[in-house]
Amino acid sequence: MTRRLPPLRALEAFLRVVRLGSARAAATELGLSPSALSRRIGTLEEFTGRKLFTRAHQAMQLTDEGRSFHDAVAPHIEALAAAVEAQSDAIGVMRLHLGVLPLFGGQRLFPRLPELRKLHPRLHIDIDTGPHLLDRVGDTLDAAIVLMAEPEKSLHAVRLDHNYVYAIASQALAEEIGKTPDAKVLSKQTFLVHNELPDSFTAWREAMGLRNFEPAAIDHYDSGQLILEAAAQGLGVAIMHDDHMKRAGDRRLARLFDVDVESPYSYWFVCRPRDLEQRPVRLFHEWLIGAGL
């Protein structure tokens, strides 16, 4: 007995609405009018005998039956795509152009990339650590992992962490400064701040109760790795994330003062919403979220 297959265009419309979280975005991606998209969803509902979405004021929300249907079907669609890919000589290397900050790449991404290679051996990644990563997403980059306060609303963005701001110095300098914030002592120090994260220093200074404090100098860097090394060499007090210091595991470094300061910045994965339909972007996105980097 031959089983009936669901109408594939209707299934594609359903999956795209769920993935993008917007019927309007799904219709745009598929080149359909909102009414045409709705008809495809209706065809799938008629085929399955289930109400997959509730509709109100042009918004579509998954029903419990819709969520159950998605969870049951989506893995098989992905498996089907992978099976076709594996049998097709025309599908060779899948390439992702990814922007990554060097410190995130070295500390968090690269140690886990062998897992991704084993899971998707055809997926290869071109790494770009150049400047202005966010500005180049959708142009020279398929996606990026960036450190920022809030992403643009036009981008698909997933927050990867929450951080605290640490003041970090060499062991010798930490002993010299002492365990209690003292504006007079700190005013003699050079502070090391990343070019793109100026609000970290402001947040730390206010949390220390030193709103009007000014250091002897603020040296700006465009590399988190170099900031850590400069601090280890005694060149100043680095304003960095707690995660950066912990992952560095550098015994030359010490944290100043035991005060938790929430960072204005987080790491985010960003891409254009429509680029999630590109298999390399989607595979990396799903792996990244599942890996909990």
Rosetta silent file (secondary structure, phi, psi, omega in degrees, C-alpha in Angstrom):
SEQUENCE: MTRRLPPLRALEAFLRVVRLGSARAAATELGLSPSALSRRIGTLEEFTGRKLFTRAHQAMQLTDEGRSFHDAVAPHIEALAAAVEAQSDAIGVMRLHLGVLPLFGGQRLFPRLPELRKLHPRLHIDIDTGPHLLDRVGDTLDAAIVLMAEPEKSLHAVRLDHNYVYAIASQALAEEIGKTPDAKVLSKQTFLVHNELPDSFTAWREAMGLRNFEPAAIDHYDSGQLILEAAAQGLGVAIMHDDHMKRAGDRRLARLFDVDVESPYSYWFVCRPRDLEQRPVRLFHEWLIGAGL
SCORE:     score description
SCORE:     0.000 S_00000001
   1 L     0.000  127.846  179.846    0.000    0.000    0.000 S_00000001
   2 L   -87.411  125.726  179.767    1.423    3.376   -1.002 S_00000001
   3 L   -79.506  144.131  177.312    1.134    6.038    1.688 S_00000001
   4 L   -76.003  134.547  174.665   -0.082    9.478    0.739 S_00000001
   5 L   -93.734  145.932  176.823    2.484   12.215    1.108 S_00000001
   6 L   -67.730  155.045  176.625    1.435   15.642    2.312 S_00000001
   7 L   -61.279  117.313 -170.297    1.520   18.432   -0.272 S_00000001
   8 H   -65.484  -34.871  178.288    5.175   19.457   -0.093 S_00000001
   9 H   -65.791  -36.807  177.598    4.601   23.125   -0.885 S_00000001
  10 H   -68.557  -39.976  178.395    2.101   23.336    1.930 S_00000001
  11 H   -65.067  -39.948  177.580    4.520   21.576    4.270 S_00000001
  12 H   -61.538  -42.752  179.241    7.284   23.988    3.234 S_00000001
  13 H   -62.282  -43.215  179.226    5.008   26.950    4.007 S_00000001
  14 H   -60.415  -49.695 -177.303    4.169   25.508    7.425 S_00000001
  15 H   -64.478  -35.275 -178.437    7.811   24.899    8.363 S_00000001
  16 H   -71.602  -37.689  176.483    8.865   28.312    7.194 S_00000001
  17 H   -61.156  -43.350 -179.428    6.208   30.085    9.262 S_00000001
  18 H   -65.449  -44.484 -175.902    7.366   28.188   12.342 S_00000001
  19 H   -67.292  -41.732 -176.919   11.060   28.830   11.681 S_00000001
  20 H   -85.704  -17.311  179.645   10.713   32.538   10.952 S_00000001
  21 L    71.636   16.422 -176.667    8.042   33.126   13.584 S_00000001
  22 L  -154.978  126.108  176.811    6.066   35.301   11.183 S_00000001
  23 H   -66.607  -38.414  179.775    3.530   34.545    8.476 S_00000001
  24 H   -63.066  -44.227  179.099    4.393   37.808    6.745 S_00000001
  25 H   -64.678  -40.396  179.702    8.115   36.957    6.701 S_00000001
  26 H   -63.919  -42.247  179.135    7.370   33.430    5.453 S_00000001
  27 H   -63.116  -40.867  178.596    5.168   34.771    2.643 S_00000001
  28 H   -63.107  -44.577 -179.041    7.895   37.221    1.624 S_00000001
  29 H   -63.083  -36.304 -177.468   10.548   34.503    1.610 S_00000001
  30 H   -87.552   -5.455 -178.300    8.365   32.222   -0.515 S_00000001
  31 L    70.210   33.736 -178.170    7.316   35.009   -2.864 S_00000001
  32 L  -114.171  158.360  169.357    3.647   34.534   -1.944 S_00000001
  33 L   -78.850  156.877  177.387    0.840   36.856   -0.999 S_00000001
  34 H   -55.116  -36.790 -179.769   -0.444   36.453    2.598 S_00000001
  35 H   -69.048  -37.139  178.413   -3.660   34.922    1.237 S_00000001
  36 H   -66.661  -39.932  176.996   -1.724   32.387   -0.874 S_00000001
  37 H   -62.612  -44.484 -179.885    0.342   31.390    2.150 S_00000001
  38 H   -60.295  -38.268  178.657   -2.832   30.992    4.200 S_00000001
  39 H   -64.827  -38.872  178.485   -4.310   28.734    1.522 S_00000001
  40 H   -64.596  -41.800  177.679   -1.258   26.485    1.614 S_00000001
  41 H   -63.431  -40.581  178.202   -1.513   26.196    5.385 S_00000001
  42 H   -61.590  -37.849  177.463   -5.220   25.445    5.009 S_00000001
  43 H   -62.415  -40.551  179.531   -4.409   22.678    2.531 S_00000001
  44 H   -68.982  -38.873  178.249   -2.049   21.092    5.049 S_00000001
  45 H   -63.872  -39.396  178.030   -4.626   21.379    7.823 S_00000001
  46 H   -65.512  -39.765 -179.467   -7.192   19.699    5.590 S_00000001
  47 H   -65.428  -43.837 -175.657   -4.723   16.913    4.767 S_00000001
  48 H   -85.094  -19.029 -175.617   -3.791   16.268    8.416 S_00000001
  49 L    72.407   21.893 -179.405   -7.216   16.884    9.899 S_00000001
  50 L  -124.593  148.216  171.678   -5.620   19.166   12.487 S_00000001
  51 L   -88.650  107.881 -172.581   -5.906   22.866   13.243 S_00000001
  52 L   -86.817  -31.421 -178.767   -2.238   23.870   13.110 S_00000001
  53 E  -132.558  151.585  163.393   -2.539   27.614   13.719 S_00000001
  54 E   -96.990  146.090 -176.860   -4.920   30.055   15.310 S_00000001
  55 E  -123.511  126.074  178.439   -5.506   33.170   13.214 S_00000001
  56 E  -154.972  124.516  177.257   -6.272   36.606   14.612 S_00000001
  57 L    53.887   46.069  177.130   -5.551   40.052   13.190 S_00000001
  58 L    67.196    8.041  176.588   -3.272   38.618   10.474 S_00000001
  59 E  -100.491  146.259  179.125   -1.172   36.840   13.139 S_00000001
  60 E  -124.197  122.701  179.774   -0.707   33.067   13.162 S_00000001
  61 E  -119.242  135.668  178.265    0.100   31.210   16.363 S_00000001
  62 E   -60.946  135.208  169.529    0.836   27.493   16.632 S_00000001
  63 L   -82.683  173.208  175.638   -1.830   25.451   18.373 S_00000001
  64 H   -61.367  -39.353  177.001   -0.877   22.563   20.631 S_00000001
  65 H   -65.045  -37.675  178.505   -1.694   20.241   17.728 S_00000001
  66 H   -64.587  -42.557  178.024    0.462   22.395   15.457 S_00000001
  67 H   -63.965  -42.697  178.637    3.412   22.223   17.833 S_00000001
  68 H   -61.917  -43.031  178.615    3.030   18.464   18.153 S_00000001
  69 H   -62.379  -45.624  179.510    2.872   18.109   14.362 S_00000001
  70 H   -59.861  -47.861 -177.009    5.977   20.287   13.897 S_00000001
  71 H   -63.405  -30.008  179.793    7.989   18.374   16.505 S_00000001
  72 H   -80.025  -35.124 -171.761    7.058   15.090   14.864 S_00000001
  73 H   -92.425  -40.391 -172.472    7.668   16.128   11.254 S_00000001
  74 H   -53.999  -44.634  179.360   10.576   18.593   11.301 S_00000001
  75 H   -61.513  -32.909 -179.403   13.303   16.053   12.214 S_00000001
  76 H   -73.768  -34.218  175.680   12.214   13.794    9.356 S_00000001
  77 H   -65.572  -41.878  177.663   12.291   16.660    6.865 S_00000001
  78 H   -64.172  -40.985  178.190   15.822   17.481    8.000 S_00000001
  79 H   -64.622  -37.945  177.578   16.764   13.797    7.707 S_00000001
  80 H   -63.330  -45.009  178.994   15.280   13.695    4.211 S_00000001
  81 H   -61.313  -40.781  179.588   17.306   16.753    3.189 S_00000001
  82 H   -66.224  -38.762  179.931   20.453   15.166    4.633 S_00000001
  83 H   -65.859  -42.946  177.927   19.763   11.878    2.821 S_00000001
  84 H   -63.815  -41.512  178.589   19.285   13.625   -0.526 S_00000001
  85 H   -59.743  -44.122 -177.139   22.431   15.640    0.117 S_00000001
  86 H   -66.016  -26.910 -177.100   24.442   12.487    0.874 S_00000001
  87 H   -96.117   -1.849 -175.714   23.310   10.828   -2.387 S_00000001
  88 L  -102.747  120.773  176.641   23.842   13.824   -4.616 S_00000001
  89 L   -70.555  -21.470 -178.699   27.140   14.280   -6.393 S_00000001
  90 L   -74.096  -21.544  179.826   26.089   17.831   -7.190 S_00000001
  91 L   -96.931  102.128  179.548   26.112   18.748   -3.506 S_00000001
  92 L   -98.912 -121.689 -179.573   29.723   18.920   -2.452 S_00000001
  93 L   -73.315  132.679  170.572   31.155   21.152    0.212 S_00000001
  94 E   -95.381  130.809 -173.398   28.714   23.442    1.995 S_00000001
  95 E  -121.544  130.902  178.072   30.436   26.685    2.888 S_00000001
  96 E  -114.560  126.791  175.359   29.540   29.169    5.598 S_00000001
  97 E   -95.789  106.044 -170.953   31.134   32.628    5.717 S_00000001
  98 E  -117.022  127.411  172.646   31.158   33.374    9.449 S_00000001
  99 E   -89.927  131.851 -177.231   32.321   36.503   11.243 S_00000001
 100 E  -142.538  137.758  171.441   33.756   35.806   14.699 S_00000001
 101 L   -72.138  138.908 -173.049   35.578   37.873   17.285 S_00000001
 102 H   -55.951  -39.801 -176.661   39.016   36.279   17.881 S_00000001
 103 H   -67.836  -40.808  176.180   38.576   35.770   21.627 S_00000001
 104 H   -63.836  -42.887 -179.966   35.231   33.992   21.200 S_00000001
 105 H   -60.101  -48.502 -176.940   36.716   31.908   18.399 S_00000001
 106 H   -70.509  -39.297 -174.468   39.758   30.840   20.378 S_00000001
 107 H   -86.969  -34.370 -168.992   38.079   30.291   23.728 S_00000001
 108 H  -120.671  -38.082 -174.182   34.630   28.981   22.831 S_00000001
 109 H   -83.924  -56.179 -172.613   34.135   28.106   19.170 S_00000001
 110 H   -59.185  -38.394  178.260   37.271   26.320   17.962 S_00000001
 111 H   -62.313  -19.488 -177.683   37.438   23.803   20.852 S_00000001
 112 H  -105.428   -9.324 -176.600   33.955   22.595   19.855 S_00000001
 113 H   -61.205  -31.150  175.423   34.225   22.711   16.049 S_00000001
 114 H   -56.371  -31.778  177.364   35.397   19.064   15.784 S_00000001
 115 H   -63.690  -43.098  179.932   31.927   18.096   17.048 S_00000001
 116 H   -65.945  -41.493  179.955   30.342   20.052   14.211 S_00000001
 117 H   -62.662  -39.347  178.660   32.690   18.552   11.626 S_00000001
 118 H   -67.231  -36.828 -178.428   31.837   15.050   12.801 S_00000001
 119 H   -74.849  -39.577 -178.077   28.109   15.827   12.681 S_00000001
 120 L  -134.157   79.839 -174.472   28.199   17.578    9.292 S_00000001
 121 L   -63.117  -21.213  179.979   31.412   16.638    7.455 S_00000001
 122 L   -82.816  -12.819 -176.869   30.385   18.532    4.306 S_00000001
 123 E   -85.585  119.860  177.696   30.019   21.808    6.194 S_00000001
 124 E  -121.568  147.907 -172.544   33.122   24.004    6.028 S_00000001
 125 E  -122.107  125.466  169.178   33.509   27.438    7.574 S_00000001
 126 E   -89.446  121.031 -176.000   35.422   30.442    6.310 S_00000001
 127 E   -96.907  130.874  178.405   36.341   32.464    9.401 S_00000001
 128 E  -124.355  118.765  179.109   36.496   36.259    9.230 S_00000001
 129 L  -110.041   18.221 -177.241   37.791   38.198   12.271 S_00000001
 130 L   -69.848  179.120 -178.264   37.934   41.546   10.510 S_00000001
 131 L   -75.898  164.369  172.303   36.348   44.805   11.676 S_00000001
 132 L    56.000   47.520 -177.780   32.681   45.836   11.442 S_00000001
 133 H   -59.217  -44.421 -175.562   31.315   42.290   11.442 S_00000001
 134 H   -61.692  -39.246 -178.561   27.737   43.373   12.054 S_00000001
 135 H   -66.482  -21.489 -174.091   27.768   45.765    9.116 S_00000001
 136 H  -100.643    0.067  176.324   28.877   42.979    6.765 S_00000001
 137 E   -66.794  127.599 -176.926   26.207   40.410    7.689 S_00000001
 138 L    91.350   -6.686  177.736   24.211   39.704    4.541 S_00000001
 139 L  -113.805  -89.992  177.667   26.994   41.090    2.349 S_00000001
 140 L   -87.849   -9.241 -179.882   30.385   39.384    2.684 S_00000001
 141 E  -120.427  138.411  173.189   29.213   37.354    5.701 S_00000001
 142 L   -76.641  -34.211 -177.207   26.402   34.799    5.942 S_00000001
 143 E  -161.687  168.853  179.437   26.297   35.179    9.719 S_00000001
 144 E  -151.601  156.494  169.850   28.349   36.476   12.617 S_00000001
 145 E  -114.450  112.370 -171.577   28.938   36.058   16.338 S_00000001
 146 E  -125.308  159.642  177.865   29.254   39.549   17.758 S_00000001
 147 E  -108.744  115.298 -175.528   29.494   41.230   21.150 S_00000001
 148 E  -159.520  172.717 -179.253   26.932   44.010   21.503 S_00000001
 149 L   -79.258  -59.726 -179.604   24.143   45.453   23.611 S_00000001
 150 L  -140.931  137.275  178.309   21.102   44.871   21.394 S_00000001
 151 L   -78.642  161.763  173.857   20.842   43.614   17.801 S_00000001
 152 L   -66.697  145.085 -177.652   18.975   45.406   15.051 S_00000001
 153 L   -67.027  -20.373 -178.584   15.339   44.345   14.804 S_00000001
 154 L   -77.087  -11.149 -177.226   15.796   43.514   11.123 S_00000001
 155 L  -100.246  149.950  166.030   18.198   40.674   11.994 S_00000001
 156 E   -79.002  124.860 -174.563   17.556   37.201   13.324 S_00000001
 157 E  -138.516  138.544  177.216   19.471   37.227   16.609 S_00000001
 158 E  -128.598  122.097  177.974   20.027   34.718   19.410 S_00000001
 159 E   -73.138  131.976 -176.147   21.681   35.750   22.665 S_00000001
 160 L   -99.681  -16.998 -178.917   24.417   33.282   23.597 S_00000001
 161 L  -165.600  174.057  169.575   25.244   34.423   27.136 S_00000001
 162 L  -128.979  143.055 -170.897   24.938   36.948   29.954 S_00000001
 163 L  -132.407  161.775  169.130   28.088   38.425   31.472 S_00000001
 164 E  -112.766  149.604  176.865   29.597   40.322   34.364 S_00000001
 165 E   -90.596  129.205  175.322   32.223   43.013   33.983 S_00000001
 166 E  -112.652  145.890  163.768   35.518   42.352   35.784 S_00000001
 167 E   -96.419  123.478 -171.111   38.419   44.662   36.449 S_00000001
 168 E  -124.427  135.811  179.679   41.483   42.479   35.820 S_00000001
 169 E  -142.552  172.086  173.540   45.136   43.152   36.562 S_00000001
 170 E   -66.689  157.771  179.620   48.412   41.336   37.022 S_00000001
 171 H   -55.576  -43.097 -178.058   48.887   39.664   40.383 S_00000001
 172 H   -65.164  -44.394 -179.206   51.506   42.247   41.365 S_00000001
 173 H   -67.935  -35.471  178.330   49.341   45.229   40.387 S_00000001
 174 H   -62.639  -40.048  177.626   46.313   43.724   42.156 S_00000001
 175 H   -65.856  -37.864  179.623   48.289   43.508   45.389 S_00000001
 176 H   -66.385  -39.754 -178.451   49.416   47.110   44.963 S_00000001
 177 H   -73.202  -35.589  178.839   45.858   48.375   44.412 S_00000001
 178 L    92.523 -177.958 -172.258   44.441   46.414   47.341 S_00000001
 179 L   -96.002   -6.572 -178.258   41.081   44.834   48.057 S_00000001
 180 L  -119.183  131.794  178.894   38.959   47.965   48.491 S_00000001
 181 L   -59.996  123.417 -179.303   38.084   50.420   45.686 S_00000001
 182 L  -131.133  114.535 -175.523   39.981   53.623   46.366 S_00000001
 183 H   -59.110  -37.441 -178.308   39.558   56.502   43.916 S_00000001
 184 H   -65.454  -42.608  179.561   42.932   58.014   44.805 S_00000001
 185 H   -69.327  -45.923 -176.690   44.781   54.744   44.148 S_00000001
 186 H   -68.375  -27.133 -179.693   42.819   53.904   40.996 S_00000001
 187 L   -67.068  -13.698  178.072   43.285   57.413   39.573 S_00000001
 188 L   -90.419   -3.941 -173.142   46.973   56.599   39.160 S_00000001
 189 L   -97.983  154.701  169.555   46.226   53.566   36.977 S_00000001
 190 E   -93.279  132.982  177.996   45.894   53.062   33.239 S_00000001
 191 E  -105.929  143.753 -176.781   42.705   51.260   32.231 S_00000001
 192 E  -111.998  118.639 -172.513   42.492   48.993   29.179 S_00000001
 193 E  -131.409  140.028  177.220   39.170   49.078   27.311 S_00000001
 194 E   -71.451  140.070 -178.219   37.969   47.491   24.079 S_00000001
 195 L   -52.848  -39.961 -171.745   37.171   50.004   21.322 S_00000001
 196 L   -95.439    5.293 -176.293   33.674   48.659   20.762 S_00000001
 197 L  -129.239   49.404 -174.328   32.703   48.159   24.422 S_00000001
 198 H   -65.098  -28.277 -176.952   33.037   51.582   26.065 S_00000001
 199 H   -71.594  -13.974  176.848   29.974   51.171   28.271 S_00000001
 200 H   -63.177  -43.654  179.658   31.663   48.330   30.161 S_00000001
 201 H   -66.114  -40.990  178.831   33.983   50.795   31.884 S_00000001
 202 H   -61.809  -44.888  179.876   31.091   53.147   32.661 S_00000001
 203 H   -62.946  -42.788 -179.781   29.027   50.314   34.176 S_00000001
 204 H   -65.527  -45.925 -177.669   31.963   49.111   36.282 S_00000001
 205 H   -60.742  -42.301 -179.741   32.858   52.600   37.523 S_00000001
 206 H   -69.309  -37.571  179.020   29.287   53.352   38.609 S_00000001
 207 H   -66.464  -27.183  177.899   28.897   49.984   40.346 S_00000001
 208 L   -81.393   -3.736 -176.558   32.057   50.731   42.325 S_00000001
 209 L    74.384   28.086 -175.852   30.555   54.025   43.501 S_00000001
 210 L  -120.680   47.044 -171.843   33.205   55.935   41.541 S_00000001
 211 L   -58.049  -37.577 -177.509   31.007   57.873   39.112 S_00000001
 212 L   -95.791    4.740 -178.649   33.287   60.926   38.998 S_00000001
 213 L   -72.046  137.925  175.722   36.541   58.964   39.089 S_00000001
 214 L  -126.570  126.581  178.733   38.954   59.459   36.183 S_00000001
 215 L   -75.047  171.089  177.457   41.977   57.176   35.652 S_00000001
 216 L   -61.042  -36.448  179.121   45.408   58.425   34.647 S_00000001
 217 E  -164.030  156.025  171.626   44.686   57.166   31.118 S_00000001
 218 E  -121.155  117.256  176.969   42.426   54.851   29.135 S_00000001
 219 E   -97.829  132.757 -175.799   44.167   52.794   26.465 S_00000001
 220 E  -105.009  139.052 -179.770   41.913   51.372   23.757 S_00000001
 221 E  -127.090  155.782  173.738   42.380   48.012   22.040 S_00000001
 222 L  -108.823   14.704 -178.533   40.564   46.233   19.228 S_00000001
 223 L  -139.384  119.759  176.749   41.469   42.759   20.542 S_00000001
 224 H   -63.469  -37.014  179.547   40.243   41.150   23.740 S_00000001
 225 H   -61.981  -41.389  179.365   43.126   38.686   23.665 S_00000001
 226 H   -70.693  -31.097  175.469   45.654   41.519   23.572 S_00000001
 227 H   -62.735  -45.669  178.607   43.878   43.310   26.423 S_00000001
 228 H   -61.269  -42.120 -179.656   44.287   40.222   28.606 S_00000001
 229 H   -67.187  -40.076  178.189   47.949   39.909   27.670 S_00000001
 230 H   -61.926  -41.266  177.718   48.568   43.604   28.340 S_00000001
 231 H   -63.940  -42.542  179.658   46.984   43.222   31.777 S_00000001
 232 H   -62.544  -29.488  179.475   49.092   40.140   32.505 S_00000001
 233 L   -85.594    2.934  176.956   52.194   42.148   31.626 S_00000001
 234 L    81.380   20.728 -176.527   51.255   44.839   34.145 S_00000001
 235 L   -84.270   -6.699  178.943   50.351   47.498   31.575 S_00000001
 236 L   160.263 -173.774  179.685   47.089   48.435   33.246 S_00000001
 237 E   -99.981  117.671 -178.646   43.697   47.372   34.568 S_00000001
 238 E   -86.511  136.213  172.549   41.631   45.536   31.949 S_00000001
 239 E  -102.310  106.846 -172.238   37.855   45.902   31.859 S_00000001
 240 E  -139.159  170.644  175.208   36.700   42.537   30.550 S_00000001
 241 E   -78.463  148.756  178.279   33.956   39.936   30.881 S_00000001
 242 H   -58.365  -38.769 -177.894   34.166   37.352   33.645 S_00000001
 243 H   -63.600  -37.161  179.321   33.880   34.541   31.090 S_00000001
 244 H   -62.105  -44.407 -179.331   36.952   35.773   29.214 S_00000001
 245 H   -67.299  -43.991 -177.332   39.093   35.676   32.334 S_00000001
 246 H   -64.040  -42.494 -178.979   37.811   32.300   33.509 S_00000001
 247 H   -71.410  -28.303  178.569   38.331   30.640   30.130 S_00000001
 248 H   -65.407  -36.104  178.894   41.810   32.157   29.777 S_00000001
 249 L    57.308   34.164 -176.317   42.941   30.347   32.929 S_00000001
 250 L   -92.244  112.707 -176.801   45.947   32.676   33.143 S_00000001
 251 L   -71.489   -8.692  176.152   47.467   32.540   36.622 S_00000001
 252 L   -75.584  -15.278 -173.588   49.240   35.832   36.009 S_00000001
 253 E  -101.489  150.429  176.464   45.862   37.583   36.227 S_00000001
 254 E  -139.690  147.791  176.085   43.745   38.528   39.242 S_00000001
 255 E   -85.542  137.476  175.369   40.282   40.044   39.618 S_00000001
 256 E   -91.935  125.695  170.906   40.022   43.359   41.444 S_00000001
 257 L    67.165  137.641 -175.929   37.295   43.637   44.063 S_00000001
 258 L   -97.938   66.890 -179.950   34.532   41.127   44.680 S_00000001
 259 L  -129.013  124.199  179.718   31.612   43.073   43.184 S_00000001
 260 L   -82.653  124.835 -179.259   29.369   41.639   40.473 S_00000001
 261 L  -121.816  115.679  179.718   28.681   44.176   37.726 S_00000001
 262 E   -66.917  133.884 -178.284   26.201   43.209   35.005 S_00000001
 263 L   -81.207  143.815  172.895   27.610   43.834   31.546 S_00000001
 264 L   -72.467   -9.511 -171.004   25.733   45.947   28.991 S_00000001
 265 L  -119.378  150.760  173.410   26.973   43.508   26.343 S_00000001
 266 E  -138.750  160.953  169.912   26.367   39.880   25.355 S_00000001
 267 E   -80.702  137.806  179.454   27.515   37.598   22.570 S_00000001
 268 E  -131.555  142.242  166.062   24.859   37.200   19.877 S_00000001
 269 E   -91.684  128.748 -178.566   24.528   35.005   16.813 S_00000001
 270 E  -133.980  145.713  171.623   23.109   37.142   14.004 S_00000001
 271 E  -160.332  169.388  172.883   22.068   36.643   10.396 S_00000001
 272 L   -72.159  142.368 -178.857   19.371   37.882    8.052 S_00000001
 273 H   -53.457  -41.413 -176.771   16.094   36.000    8.639 S_00000001
 274 H   -70.834  -20.294 -179.943   15.942   34.743    5.064 S_00000001
 275 H   -75.140  -12.381  173.324   19.482   33.364    5.286 S_00000001
 276 H   -64.938  -17.429  177.231   18.281   30.771    7.792 S_00000001
 277 H   -79.054  -13.986  174.139   16.883   29.019    4.737 S_00000001
 278 L   -75.911  128.239 -173.428   20.425   28.463    3.490 S_00000001
 279 H   -58.408  -43.407  178.978   21.428   25.012    4.661 S_00000001
 280 H   -59.320  -41.694  179.924   24.945   25.956    5.898 S_00000001
 281 H   -66.149  -45.141 -177.543   23.526   28.805    7.998 S_00000001
 282 H   -64.576  -42.524 -179.459   20.683   26.689    9.359 S_00000001
 283 H   -64.344  -43.152  179.702   22.917   23.740   10.269 S_00000001
 284 H   -66.387  -43.333  179.755   25.425   25.957   12.068 S_00000001
 285 H   -57.846  -48.772 -178.226   22.654   27.883   13.824 S_00000001
 286 H   -66.077  -39.340  178.764   20.974   24.713   15.101 S_00000001
 287 H   -66.770  -44.852 -178.228   24.272   23.195   16.209 S_00000001
 288 H   -58.097  -46.061 -179.554   25.397   26.401   17.965 S_00000001
 289 H   -66.124  -42.672 -179.907   22.188   26.682   19.958 S_00000001
 290 H   -68.413  -30.950 -178.044   22.212   22.984   20.841 S_00000001
 291 H   -75.884  -18.547  178.235   25.892   23.018   21.825 S_00000001
 292 L    63.552   41.965  179.241   25.321   25.777   24.373 S_00000001
 293 L   -67.542    0.000    0.000   28.502   27.657   23.577 S_00000001
